[in-house]
Amino acid sequence: MKHSPRLTQLIDALRALPGIGPKSAQRMAFHLLQDGRPAAHALSRALDAALASVKRCRRCRMLTEEELCSICASQQRESALLCAVESPADVVAIEQSGSYRGRYFVLMGHLSPLDGVGPEQLGVRELEAILDEGGVRELILATNPTVEGEATAHFLADLAVRRGLMASRIAHGVPIGGEIEYVDGGTLARALAGRQTV
Amino acid sequence: MKHSPRLTQLIDALRALPGIGPKSAQRMAFHLLQDGRPAAHALSRALDAALASVKRCRRCRMLTEEELCSICASQQRESALLCAVESPADVVAIEQSGSYRGRYFVLMGHLSPLDGVGPEQLGVRELEAILDEGGVRELILATNPTVEGEATAHFLADLAVRRGLMASRIAHGVPIGGEIEYVDGGTLARALAGRQTV
């Protein structure tokens, strides 16, 4: 059955969200348009407010409503450590681990020449400016362990090394709580290659 | 890490969507607020357009942009059959099965006195008006096989029977392609009780 044009448009807009298929998008649209429509009005208002106020941190490119994000603005963070990640979600995940006290640089993607994403799009010039300031001692590369993520890490490591700074890559291996039996071969290979003396 | 207020508001609005948890909502919000923000603008426009134009079919309460939905407006449907369903998504699912040529009545819920949902909220008065017109011969009850859905079906069946009309309930049993070994006990009980002579 064909939906009416405006309903189709709404379903299509919802389908464009990450992880949402046609069935979920339809379910969401029907939910949004049900009695009273409080969810639709709330979402519409929240979207417009966020579009108007949320921008990028001037320094690290994290999403924020201020000039500087709370991490860049904080005096409590170790300014000698800078961790480069692909997305704002990675910052959230690392912060939740509670194991890092340095600052971040959010690339908003990875090098992907075929999609027109080069160093310019990843804010490499801004990153170089931070490294040139002299406060950073170590650049931690926390891009994803994919081909593009590795290439991006390699490229950024070069920037640090050329300036006489330390560049490090986060460890890859068997996740805590994971069972070795079910871990894929690539991960096991990395876990073995990265073994450490006890 | 705490998100900024407008970002938090957007994540909360997305979390209110069916089937969306905190992690998915955050991922969606970041996606919406990424470079250029075309997805956010498209969703905002689609929401506002749908809120302005999509309403309920005057007759069957299906979502539509016209006075009558395409099914109620069609001359090709068997007007003697009326199928009561809980939601617009059920209409879509039954239409996709291609096995029904009658019309629908969308309850937009099920009887749930504790939540303040009584016959009034389900449009029972409108349903009675359709039954009283005299064109309908059979009321097919396609509410969900839950306690509330069964109670609703029972209540509606009564309306039809009191008018001397036929009331029927869709069959419940082992789904096609399903393996009996993995089907739950309640479904198997219904499948056995509803067995038919070959």
Interface residues (C-beta under 8 A of the other chain):
Chain A: M1 K2 S4 P5 R6 L7 Q9 L10 D12 A13 L14 A16 L17 P18 G19 I20 S24 Q26 R27 M28 A29 F30 H31 L32 L33 Q34 D35 R37 A39 A40 H41 A42 L43 S44 R45 A46 L47 D48 A49 A50 L51 A52 S53 V54 L63 T64 E65 E66 S70 I71 S87 P88 A89 V91 V92 E95 Q96 M108
Chain B: M1 K2 H3 S4 P5 R6 L7 Q9 L10 D12 A13 L14 A16 L17 P18 G19 I20 S24 Q26 R27 M28 A29 F30 H31 L32 L33 Q34 D35 R37 A39 A40 H41 A42 L43 S44 R45 A46 L47 D48 A49 A50 L51 A52 S53 V54 L63 T64 E65 E66 S70 I71 S87 P88 A89 V91 V92 E95 Q96 M108
